[in-house]
Amino acid sequence: MIKNPKVGDTVYFVENNYRIIEATVKAFNSSFCVLRYGDDKGIRLRHSRLYKSQIEAQNAILMNRNA
């Protein structure tokens, strides 16, 4: 999980609890980030759903499956 992302940082998030997506932070406020990914796609997510690396995101998926 990323606590204080910066504009331009590359982050990863989990889509549908199985697919890891790479994105770039475009804007953020106290609890949400606006991300750009793929071919001109965007999404707004809470900081708690963002990860620094693909491995960290994979570990989050495994933790959810085992819970």
N, C-alpha and C positions, 0 to 999 in steps of 0.2 A: 504494500500500500504506500502511496506517495502522500506525504503530508503537505508539502508546499511546492507544488509544481510551478514552473516558470514558463512564460510564453516562449514557444519554440522548442521545448523539451519533447523528446520522443517518449511515449508511454505505451502501455499495452492494456487492453481490457478484454474481458471474457464475454463473448456473445452467445446467448442461448445455452450457457453452462457447458460448452464443449469447444468452441472456436475462439482462438486468440487473435485479436486484431491489433495491428500497430497503428498508432495515431500520433498526431502532432498537436500540442496544446496551442490554441489560438487566443483564448481569453480565460480568465478565471475570476471568481470572487470568493467569499468566505467558505462556501461549501460546495460549489459546482465549478466544473471546467467545461469549456466549449472545445470540442476536438474536431479535427479535420482528418479524414481517413479515406482510403480508396480513391476513386475517381470523382472528386468534388462531392464527397459525402460528409456529413457532419452529424454530431450528436452532443448532447449535454449530459454529463454524468457527475455523480458525487465523487469526491476525492477518494473515498473508500473503495471504489471500484476500479481504480487505476493502479497499475503495477510498473515497476522500474524495468523489469526484464521478462522475457518469455518464460524463463524457468520459474520465476516467482508466480506468474499467472498460471502455469501448469500445476504448481503446488496448491494453489487456491482451488483449482478444479478437483484435484485429488482429495483435498480436505472436504469439499462439499459432497463428493460421492461417498466418502467413508462415514459421513455424519448420519 
